[in-house]
Amino acid sequence: MPLNEKPYLQSVSLDSSSDDEAGGYPFNIPAVRDVGKLRFHPDVTFFVGENGAGKSTVLEALALALGFSPEGGTRNFQLSTTSSTSDLHRFLRLVRGFRRPKDGYFLRAESFFNVATYMDEVGYLDGYGGKSLHARSHGESFMALLTQKLRGNGLYLFDEPEAALSPARQLAALATIDQLVKNGSQFIIATHSPILLAYPSSQILQFDEDGISEIDYEDTESFAITKDFLNHYPRRLEQLFETD
């Protein structure tokens, strides 16, 4: 795909009316207040940060603003078994590319079980290889989604996909993501995985108490802590388990 046909999602800003909500959740999260500065990489944009930093909240709001179900799936699929979503999506203003994606999917690791259950109930399994997602492991279900459901030329939002995947499967997922990128797709992924974060054609946005900033791969906490632990694990374990 020519470079000028991507990204499908170029940037996002906060509507000025969000100022009226600024004192409450989720606008009290520094990264949420910084959302107006977000521009997306044409291939892969990663969100990183500690739990509670706001990356999943922003990703969910983007998904809802794009018309996805709160629990994930395609835009043709609407399922909501809880009412835990924030109102952030109502204040987002999206800047899209001149071409619309032909495919799309929102994956939430924490609610994929509910999506799989619904697919079993309605018998809509052709896009997942014709086999119940519950008849496979969590990792196998996700790989079926990645390799069989996603068709390319798509906009895909993933929230912590590594939760389902072994390190070997994360490498396989990385290769499939690359194939989909080369087939005209754009990804926005919230993750803690140093394996996924290594994808070269990407930008990494760090969510923290200072807001949102771009960061290099080797400067991410996921990379630094994993590398340090693997290189020095006997000493790190000794330090963790030290008693007075």
Secondary structure, 3 states (H helix, E strand, C coil): CCHHHCCCEEEEEECHHHHHHCCCCCCCCHHHHCHHHCECCCCEEEEECCCCCCHHHHHHHHHHHCCCCCCCECCCCCCCCCCCCCCHHHHEEEEECCCCCCEEEEEEHHHHHHHHHHHHHHCCCHHHCCCCHHHCCHHHHHHHHHHHHCCCCEEEEEECHHHHCCHHHHHHHHHHHHHHHHCCCEEEEECCCCCHHHCCCEEEEEEECCEEEEECHHHCHHHHHHHHHHHHHHHHHHHHCCCC
